[in-house]
Amino acid sequence: MAALAHQIGCGLKSPSLWPTHLSKKAIYKKNSSSQRPYIVKAAVTAPGVSVPTPQTRERARLKEMFEDAYERCRTNPMEGVAFNLEDFHHAIQEYDFNSEIGTKVTGTVFNTDANGALVDITAKSSAYLPVREVCIHDIKHVKEAGIVPGLREEFVIIGENSNDDSLILSLRSIQYDLAWERCRQLQAEDVVVKGKVVGANKGGVVALVEGIRGFVPFSQISTKSPAEELIEKEIPLKFVEVDEEQSRLVLSNRKAMADSQAQLGIGSVVIGTVQSLKPYGAFIDIGGINGLLHVSQISHDRVSDIATVFQPGDTLKAEEMAQTFRQRIAQAEAMARADMLRFQPESTLTLTPDGILGPLSSDLPAIGLNLNDIPLAED
């Protein structure tokens, strides 16, 4: 700025732009009354002195302006600047982040394809989210996991692309952390969960629980079915060991079955799935427990072919059968009380051949008590 001011100043170096000599020249004008001189000031220029023009005056103004600006920059460079040094440091902290592996960053998805998604994390270049790092479950396209342009999410940095220095992000790692935390909570609560069997080996089967592969030893499986028959089936499980650091998740089907059996009792209403049919009845899966529904308990009418009533895979709720069972118990108890009264004449009650309890004295109602009116037992 100082150099520019100097150049302007050099261009203005000339004799004074304003005249230094003025002369007064009297001009007389005749009129009818008298002659009165008009004094006019006129510029008299010395030899070699130029007359100021609008261009030269503008150059002088610019020179003064630049000299003033140069002086302000030299003495107080931040005067009049709204963006101060503190704002500058704040901006650096806001847009600069740690790009080390394992660091969590927040970004916005702005483009997707079958292989992954591009994410803006305010870095020097966009970051990339591969499809394999989108979800703990196997998917073919990022949209299956809800990854669409405009989505703002927290990611974790897992690597760097050496070709363009772009960062590689993951959601899968964050989801795994949450899944392990959920497994620890379920273990602490000692609850029964459902796990889908996805594989088998010589020591047991592999089941998915909360998206994590867990191992179920054969010694912890209650059923005697071959491992191959359990593939793609869901079985009840309880947690035996949850160790995220060692990536070790051990489960037990036997412990889950023991808890389920402890909660069942005579008269319990349960929901089951028909597993197989036999001439004498149907085997029903009740939460991992196999139960036999005898042919005599399927219907009030005689069933000659169970296949006409059930098919494997049918879901049953034995609510009507349980109600009939409770009714029969209530009737049996009433008959037992009636039999007892038959041998206790001192009770002043008698039992008619129709099953009616009647009075022996004139004080009691003449109609008696009908055993068929006995209410059913409460649940």
PELINGI-V398796 format. One line per field, one symbol per residue. psi: psi as a letter, one per 20 degrees, with the letter a starting at -180 (. if undefined). burial: + if it has 16 or more other C-alpha atoms within 10 Angstrom, else -. A space follows every 10 residues. Layout:
psi: ???
burial: ???
This chain:
psi: hhgghggghh hiorrpiqqi ppqppppqpq ahgroppppp pqpoqrpjpq pprhghhhhh ghghghhghh hghhhnhjpj phoahghghh hghgiprpkq pippqprppi qqahibqppo kkahrqrpoq hijhqiqprh qhhhjjoqpi pprprppiap oigjjqqprp hggghgghgg hghhghghil rprppppirq aiibqpqppk ippqpoqhij phqjqqhhii pjqpqqqqpg ponhhjloop rphghhhggg hhiqrpippr prppgrprhi appponkipp qpoqhijgqh rpohohhigq qpiqpqolgg hhggghghgg hhhghhhhhh hhjmhiijqr prijkpprqi rihqqhhapp hijpqqqq.
burial: ----+--++- -+------+- ---------- ---------- ---------- ---------- -++--++--+ ---------- ---------- --------+- ---++-++++ -+---+++++ ++---+++++ ++++++---- +++---++-- -+--++++++ -----+++++ ++++++--++ --++-++--- -+++++++++ ---+++++++ ++++++++-+ ++----+--+ +--++++++- ++------++ +++++++--+ --------+- -++++++--- +++++++++- --+-+--+-- -----+---+ -------+-- +++--++--+ +------+-- ++------++ +----++++- --------+- +--------
